[in-house]
Amino acid sequence: MFNPTTWETMLLGLLQGLTEFLPVSSSGHLVFAQRLLGIEEPGVALEVVLHLGTLLAVIIYYRSDLVRLVGGVMRWIATRGGEGRSEAVYTGLLLLGTLPVVVAGFLLRSHIEEAFQYPRSAALCLLCTGVFMASSRWFRRGKAGVRPPSAILIGIFQAIALLPGVSRSGSTITSGLMLGVDAREAARFSFLLSIPAILGAMIVSLPELAGTVSTGGLGSLAAGFTMAAVSGYSAIAVLLRLLRKGDLALFGVYCILVGGLGLFLF
């Protein structure tokens, strides 16, 4: 069993926060690291805590949007549709976009977990993700918002990102750009869509959590949680700044290079 020191936990938190939101596929890099460096997966407790840190990051970054959405839905319910319609509709779009990953996670969980044993397939997925993101340079810049068909398609790409090597943020944002959604709106929808996805990953891990946490390891877990939250918040800010200036093509090139290297090595 992997029992990291506090410094190792902080490093894992840093990597989790950055790769959760930057479009480089944390799962693909994990598969490569396990094979090349003999790095083991973190324990269930640490995995849940790091996910909790990235969840806090996106909640804090989009806190005003979340407060507005929750308040709008409550007004919509209280007034029986008289007020808060736009917030209720947007929340519905987020729920619609979440359905594919719920279905895929429920039906294909064992197959997805098995895929983590094959670094060559992760490399191929990373390569395909890179080509998809690099192609965003040739997409026509759109100004549309998210609609039900685009919410479903973006959600399907999020479900595909359960496979190692497929970047969740990269595939969802790029699919939004492909559909003509405004770049900043595509990113916002992607990050808000990550909230139920991260929650789902945590819930799936909870049955394995019992008895794995000791009071002696709480300080190390707290350090990892803090690092994941801070680096995750920073990653969101950096990616949004880059999207204002361009697209995801540079991240796509990086994924192509790493994926190609993976195919060569494995």
C-alpha positions in Angstrom: 0.0 0.0 0.0 1.2 3.5 -0.9 1.7 5.6 2.3 3.0 9.0 1.1 4.8 11.5 3.3 3.3 15.0 3.8 5.6 16.3 1.0 4.5 13.6 -1.3 0.9 14.2 -0.4 1.3 17.9 -1.2 2.9 17.0 -4.6 0.0 14.7 -5.4 -2.4 17.5 -4.4 -0.5 20.0 -6.7 -0.7 17.5 -9.6 -4.3 16.7 -9.0 -5.4 20.3 -8.9 -3.5 21.3 -12.0 -4.4 18.3 -14.2 -8.0 18.2 -13.1 -8.7 21.4 -14.8 -5.8 22.0 -17.3 -6.6 19.9 -20.4 -3.7 17.4 -20.2 -5.4 14.3 -18.9 -4.5 13.5 -15.3 -5.5 9.9 -15.8 -3.2 9.4 -18.8 -0.2 10.8 -16.9 -1.0 8.6 -13.9 -1.1 5.4 -16.1 2.3 6.4 -17.6 3.8 7.2 -14.2 2.7 3.9 -12.7 4.3 1.9 -15.5 7.5 3.9 -16.0 8.3 4.9 -12.4 6.5 2.3 -10.4 4.3 4.9 -8.7 1.3 3.3 -7.0 -2.2 4.8 -6.9 -2.9 6.8 -3.8 -5.1 5.2 -1.1 -8.8 5.7 -1.1 -8.7 8.3 1.7 -6.2 10.4 -0.1 -8.0 10.1 -3.4 -11.3 11.3 -1.8 -9.5 14.2 -0.1 -7.8 15.4 -3.3 -11.1 15.2 -5.1 -12.7 17.2 -2.3 -9.9 19.8 -2.7 -10.6 20.3 -6.5 -14.3 20.3 -5.8 -13.8 23.2 -3.4 -11.7 25.0 -6.0 -14.4 25.1 -8.6 -17.1 25.9 -6.1 -15.1 28.9 -4.8 -14.2 30.1 -8.3 -17.8 29.9 -9.5 -19.4 30.8 -6.1 -21.4 33.7 -7.5 -22.8 31.6 -10.4 -23.7 28.8 -8.0 -25.4 31.1 -5.5 -27.3 32.7 -8.4 -28.4 29.3 -9.8 -29.5 27.9 -6.5 -31.4 31.1 -5.6 -33.0 31.2 -9.1 -34.1 27.6 -8.8 -35.6 28.2 -5.4 -37.5 31.3 -6.7 -38.6 29.3 -9.7 -40.1 26.6 -7.4 -41.6 29.1 -4.9 -43.3 31.1 -7.7 -44.2 28.1 -9.7 -42.2 29.2 -12.7 -42.9 32.9 -12.3 -39.4 33.9 -11.5 -35.9 32.4 -11.9 -36.7 30.7 -15.2 -33.2 31.3 -16.8 -31.4 29.9 -13.7 -33.8 26.9 -13.6 -33.2 26.2 -17.4 -29.4 26.4 -16.9 -29.5 24.1 -14.0 -31.5 21.7 -16.1 -28.9 21.9 -18.8 -26.2 20.9 -16.2 -28.3 18.0 -15.1 -28.9 17.0 -18.8 -25.1 17.1 -19.4 -24.5 15.0 -16.3 -26.7 12.1 -17.4 -24.2 10.5 -19.9 -21.4 10.2 -17.3 -23.8 8.8 -14.7 -25.0 6.1 -17.2 -21.5 5.3 -18.4 -20.1 5.2 -14.9 -22.8 2.9 -13.8 -22.8 0.5 -16.7 -19.2 0.5 -17.7 -17.3 1.0 -14.4 -15.5 -2.4 -14.5 -14.4 -1.9 -18.1 -13.2 1.6 -17.4 -11.2 0.5 -14.4 -9.6 -2.3 -16.5 -8.6 0.2 -19.1 -6.2 1.8 -16.6 -4.1 -1.4 -16.9 -3.2 -0.7 -20.5 -0.8 2.3 -21.0 -0.8 1.9 -24.8 -4.6 2.5 -25.0 -4.2 5.5 -22.7 -1.5 6.8 -25.0 -3.8 6.4 -28.0 -6.6 8.2 -26.2 -4.2 11.0 -25.3 -3.2 11.3 -28.9 -6.8 11.4 -30.1 -7.6 14.0 -27.5 -4.7 16.1 -28.6 -5.7 16.0 -32.2 -9.3 17.0 -31.2 -8.0 20.0 -29.1 -5.5 21.1 -31.7 -8.3 21.2 -34.3 -10.0 23.9 -32.2 -7.8 26.4 -33.9 -9.8 26.0 -37.1 -13.2 26.3 -35.4 -15.2 29.4 -36.2 -15.5 31.5 -33.1 -19.1 31.3 -31.8 -21.1 33.4 -29.4 -23.9 31.0 -28.7 -25.0 29.8 -25.3 -25.4 26.1 -24.3 -28.7 24.5 -25.5 -30.1 21.1 -24.8 -28.5 19.3 -27.8 -25.1 20.9 -27.0 -25.5 20.0 -23.3 -26.1 16.4 -24.2 -23.1 16.2 -26.6 -20.8 18.0 -24.1 -22.0 15.5 -21.5 -21.2 12.6 -23.9 -17.6 13.9 -24.2 -17.4 14.1 -20.4 -18.5 10.4 -20.3 -15.8 9.5 -22.9 -13.3 11.2 -20.6 -13.7 8.5 -18.0 -11.2 6.6 -20.2 -7.6 7.1 -19.2 -5.9 9.5 -21.6 -9.0 11.6 -22.4 -8.9 15.0 -20.8 -12.3 15.9 -19.3 -11.8 19.7 -19.5 -10.2 19.5 -22.9 -12.9 17.3 -24.5 -15.8 19.1 -23.0 -14.5 22.7 -23.7 -13.4 21.7 -27.3 -16.8 20.1 -28.0 -18.5 23.3 -26.9 -16.3 25.3 -29.2 -17.0 22.9 -32.0 -20.8 23.6 -31.5 -20.3 27.3 -31.7 -20.6 28.0 -27.9 -18.7 31.1 -26.7 -15.3 30.1 -25.4 -15.8 31.5 -21.9 -19.3 30.0 -21.6 -18.0 26.6 -22.8 -15.4 26.7 -20.1 -17.9 27.8 -17.4 -20.3 25.0 -18.4 -17.4 22.5 -18.4 -16.2 23.5 -14.9 -19.7 23.6 -13.5 -20.4 20.2 -15.1 -17.3 18.9 -13.2 -19.0 19.4 -9.8 -21.4 16.5 -10.1 -18.7 14.4 -11.9 -16.2 14.9 -9.0 -19.0 14.3 -6.4 -19.8 11.1 -8.2 -16.2 9.9 -8.1 -16.1 10.6 -4.4 -19.4 8.8 -3.7 -18.2 5.7 -5.6 -15.1 5.6 -3.4 -16.9 6.1 -0.1 -17.7 2.4 0.5 -14.0 1.6 0.3 -13.1 4.4 2.7 -14.2 2.9 6.0 -11.3 2.1 8.3 -8.6 3.6 6.0 -8.1 6.9 7.8 -6.0 7.1 11.0 -5.8 10.3 13.1 -2.0 10.3 12.6 -2.5 10.9 8.9 -4.9 13.7 9.1 -2.3 16.4 8.9 -0.9 14.9 5.7 -4.4 14.6 4.2 -5.1 18.3 5.1 -1.9 19.3 3.3 -2.9 17.5 0.2 -6.4 18.9 0.3 -5.1 22.5 0.6 -2.7 22.0 -2.2 -5.3 20.5 -4.5 -7.7 23.3 -3.8 -5.2 26.1 -4.3 -3.6 24.6 -7.5 -7.1 23.8 -8.8 -8.3 27.3 -8.4 -5.1 28.6 -10.1 -5.5 26.2 -13.0 -9.1 27.4 -13.7 -7.9 31.0 -13.7 -5.0 30.3 -16.0 -7.1 28.3 -18.5 -9.8 31.0 -18.7 -7.1 33.6 -19.3 -5.6 31.5 -22.1 -9.0 30.9 -23.6 -9.6 34.6 -23.8 -6.4 34.9 -25.9 -6.8 31.9 -28.1 -7.8 28.2 -28.0 -6.7 24.8 -26.7 -4.4 24.1 -29.6 -1.1 24.3 -27.6 -2.5 21.9 -25.0 -3.5 19.7 -28.0 0.1 19.7 -29.3 1.4 18.7 -25.9 -1.1 15.8 -25.7 -0.1 14.7 -29.2 3.6 14.6 -28.2 3.0 12.8 -24.9 0.6 10.4 -26.5 3.0 9.7 -29.4 5.8 9.1 -26.9 3.6 6.7 -25.0 2.9 4.7 -28.1 6.6 4.5 -28.8 7.5 3.4 -25.2 4.6 0.9 -24.7 
